[in-house]
Amino acid sequence: MKLSRNSSVRSPKSDSAPSSPPPRRSNSVDSKPNTTTTSSPTRPTRSNSAPPPARPQPADVTGGPSRTRPRDPDGAARVNGPDAAPVKKPTTNSEIRNWYNQKVASIPANDAKLAAQGASLEDRAKAAVKIRHEARLEARSFMSNPLEVMMLKARDFFTYGRLDGPSFDQLVKGAKAKGLTGDDVYQSLIDSSKRTNQTVNNHFANPQAKL
C-alpha cells in the first residue's frame, strides 16, 4: 500500500514547539543573588510609663532635710563641758593641775542635776566624792615622773592611811568628828568636794612648777 505524500501523519519532531536555547551562565558578580542582609538599626523602645519618682531625703525631727555631718570626736569633746575627755592629754604638771581643777568644777552642775532628780543628800555626797576621787587618780596617771607620783601617794598614806586618798566613810567620820550630824554631814562633803587647794593651784600656775 502506498502512502500519499499529503498524508496527515506528521513526525513527532514537527509537533513539538521549537525549544528555546538554554540560559547563558554569566560570570558577573551582579548575577549572583545577594545573600547579605542589611539589618536596620534597632530603635529604643518607647515607654509610656512615667519615670519612678525620686526618693525624698530623710527629714530630721524639725521637718527639714537631714544634714549629715562627719563625726568629730575632738569637737564633741570641746562642747561637752569640763567633765568631757580632754582634746589633748595634759603632760606638764601645770596642765595636769588645770585639768584636775576643771574636773572638780563639774561637781556643782552634777549635784544640781541630781537634786532636780530628787536624789538624797547622801547620794549626792557620794557622787561628789566619787568625781573628786576619780579625778585624783586620773591626774596622777598623766604624770610622767614616777617619783612625784610616789610622793603624792606617800602623803595620802600618812594623812588618810590610804595611797589614793580618803574613802567616803573616812570623810563622813571626819565630818562627824567636827560635830556635824544628819544631812549636815553630807552637805559638808559636797561643799568640800567643790573646793581645791588654792596654795597648790598657785604653785602649779607656773608651767615649770615641780612638786
C-alpha positions as CSV (number, residue, x, y, z in Angstrom):
1,M,0.0,0.0,0.0
2,K,1.4,3.4,-0.8
3,L,1.1,6.4,1.3
4,S,0.4,9.7,-0.1
5,R,2.8,12.5,0.4
6,N,0.0,14.6,1.6
7,S,-0.6,12.2,4.4
8,S,-1.7,13.7,7.7
9,V,0.8,11.7,9.6
10,R,3.4,14.0,11.0
11,S,6.7,13.5,12.5
12,P,6.9,13.8,16.3
13,K,9.5,16.4,15.9
14,S,7.3,18.6,13.9
15,D,4.6,18.6,16.6
16,S,6.9,19.8,19.4
17,A,7.4,23.5,19.9
18,P,10.7,24.9,19.0
19,S,12.9,24.7,22.0
20,S,14.4,27.9,23.4
21,P,18.1,28.0,23.9
22,P,19.3,27.4,27.4
23,P,20.0,30.5,29.5
24,R,23.6,31.6,29.4
25,R,25.6,31.5,32.5
26,S,27.1,34.8,33.5
27,N,30.3,35.2,35.4
28,S,29.3,38.6,36.6
29,V,29.2,39.1,40.3
30,D,26.0,41.1,39.8
31,S,24.3,37.9,38.6
32,K,24.7,36.2,41.9
33,P,22.0,36.6,44.4
34,N,22.8,39.0,47.2
35,T,22.8,36.9,50.4
36,T,23.9,39.7,52.6
37,T,21.1,41.1,54.8
38,T,21.4,44.6,56.0
39,S,19.9,44.9,59.4
40,S,18.3,48.2,60.2
41,P,19.5,49.9,63.5
42,T,17.5,49.0,66.5
43,R,15.4,51.9,67.8
44,P,15.0,52.3,71.5
45,T,11.7,51.1,72.8
46,R,9.5,54.0,73.8
47,S,7.7,53.5,77.1
48,N,4.6,55.4,78.0
49,S,5.2,54.8,81.7
50,A,6.4,57.7,83.8
51,P,9.8,57.5,85.4
52,P,9.8,56.4,89.1
53,P,9.5,59.4,91.5
54,A,12.7,60.5,93.2
55,R,13.1,59.3,96.8
56,P,12.7,62.1,99.3
57,Q,15.6,63.0,101.5
58,P,15.1,61.9,105.2
59,A,13.8,64.6,107.3
60,D,15.0,65.5,110.8
61,V,12.8,66.0,113.8
62,T,12.1,69.6,112.7
63,G,10.7,68.5,109.3
64,G,13.6,69.9,107.3
65,P,16.1,67.9,105.2
66,S,18.5,65.8,107.1
67,R,22.1,67.1,107.2
68,T,24.8,64.6,107.8
69,R,28.0,65.9,109.3
70,P,31.2,64.0,109.7
71,R,31.9,62.7,113.1
72,D,34.4,64.9,115.0
73,P,35.3,63.3,118.4
74,D,37.6,66.2,119.2
75,G,34.8,68.7,118.5
76,A,32.4,66.7,120.6
77,A,34.9,66.8,123.5
78,R,35.1,70.5,123.3
79,V,31.4,71.1,123.7
80,N,30.7,68.5,126.4
81,G,31.8,70.7,129.2
82,P,34.7,70.4,131.6
83,D,33.9,66.9,132.6
84,A,34.4,65.7,129.0
85,A,37.6,63.9,127.8
86,P,40.3,66.4,127.0
87,V,41.1,67.0,123.4
88,K,44.8,67.0,124.3
89,K,46.3,64.9,127.0
90,P,47.9,67.1,129.7
91,T,51.6,66.4,130.0
92,T,53.2,69.1,132.3
93,N,52.3,69.4,136.0
94,S,50.7,72.7,135.3
95,E,48.4,71.3,132.6
96,I,47.5,68.3,134.8
97,R,46.6,70.6,137.6
98,N,44.4,72.7,135.3
99,W,42.7,69.6,134.1
100,Y,42.1,68.4,137.7
101,N,40.5,71.8,138.6
102,Q,38.2,71.5,135.5
103,K,37.0,68.1,136.6
104,V,36.3,69.4,140.1
105,A,34.5,72.4,138.7
106,S,31.9,70.0,137.1
107,I,30.8,68.8,140.6
108,P,28.3,71.7,141.2
109,A,26.4,71.1,137.9
110,N,26.2,67.4,138.5
111,D,25.0,67.9,142.1
112,A,22.3,70.3,140.8
113,K,21.2,67.7,138.3
114,L,20.9,65.0,141.0
115,A,19.0,67.4,143.3
116,A,16.5,68.1,140.5
117,Q,16.0,64.3,140.1
118,G,15.1,64.0,143.8
119,A,18.3,62.3,144.9
120,S,19.1,62.3,148.6
121,L,21.9,64.3,150.2
122,E,23.8,61.1,150.9
123,D,23.6,60.0,147.3
124,R,24.6,63.5,146.1
125,A,27.6,63.5,148.5
126,K,28.7,60.0,147.3
127,A,28.6,61.3,143.7
128,A,30.6,64.4,144.5
129,V,33.3,62.4,146.4
130,K,33.5,59.9,143.5
131,I,34.1,62.6,140.9
132,R,36.8,64.1,143.1
133,H,38.4,60.7,143.8
134,E,38.5,59.6,140.1
135,A,39.9,63.0,139.1
136,R,42.7,62.5,141.6
137,L,43.6,59.0,140.2
138,E,43.4,60.0,136.6
139,A,45.5,63.2,137.1
140,R,48.3,61.0,138.6
141,S,48.1,58.7,135.7
142,F,49.0,61.6,133.4
143,M,52.2,62.4,135.4
144,S,55.4,61.2,133.7
145,N,57.7,61.3,136.8
146,P,57.1,58.2,138.9
147,L,59.0,59.7,141.8
148,E,56.5,62.6,142.0
149,V,53.6,60.1,141.9
150,M,55.1,58.1,144.8
151,M,55.5,61.3,146.8
152,L,51.8,62.1,146.4
153,K,50.8,58.6,147.4
154,A,53.0,58.7,150.4
155,R,51.4,61.9,151.6
156,D,47.9,60.4,151.2
157,F,49.1,57.3,153.1
158,F,50.4,59.3,156.1
159,T,47.3,61.5,156.1
160,Y,44.5,59.0,155.5
161,G,46.2,55.6,155.7
162,R,45.4,55.0,152.1
163,L,47.6,55.6,149.0
164,D,44.8,57.0,146.9
165,G,43.2,59.5,149.2
166,P,40.3,59.2,151.7
167,S,37.3,56.9,151.3
168,F,33.7,58.1,151.7
169,D,33.4,56.6,155.1
170,Q,36.5,58.3,156.3
171,L,35.2,61.7,155.2
172,V,31.9,61.0,156.9
173,K,33.7,60.1,160.1
174,G,35.8,63.2,159.9
175,A,32.8,65.5,159.4
176,K,31.1,63.9,162.4
177,A,34.2,64.4,164.5
178,K,33.7,68.2,163.8
179,G,30.3,68.0,165.5
180,L,28.1,67.7,162.3
181,T,25.1,65.4,162.3
182,G,22.4,64.3,159.9
183,D,22.2,65.9,156.5
184,D,24.8,68.5,157.5
185,V,27.5,65.8,157.3
186,Y,26.6,65.1,153.6
187,Q,26.2,68.7,152.7
188,S,29.7,69.4,154.1
189,L,31.2,66.7,151.9
190,I,29.5,68.2,148.8
191,D,30.8,71.6,149.7
192,S,34.4,70.4,150.4
193,S,34.4,68.4,147.2
194,K,33.9,71.6,145.2
195,R,37.0,73.3,146.7
196,T,40.6,72.7,145.7
197,N,43.8,73.7,147.5
198,Q,44.5,77.3,146.4
199,T,48.1,77.1,147.6
200,V,48.7,74.1,145.3
201,N,46.9,75.9,142.5
202,N,49.1,78.9,142.8
203,H,52.2,76.8,142.8
204,F,51.3,75.0,139.6
205,A,50.3,78.2,137.9
206,N,53.9,78.3,136.8
207,P,54.3,76.0,133.7
208,Q,57.7,74.8,135.0
209,A,56.5,74.1,138.5
210,K,57.6,70.9,140.2
211,L,56.4,69.1,143.3
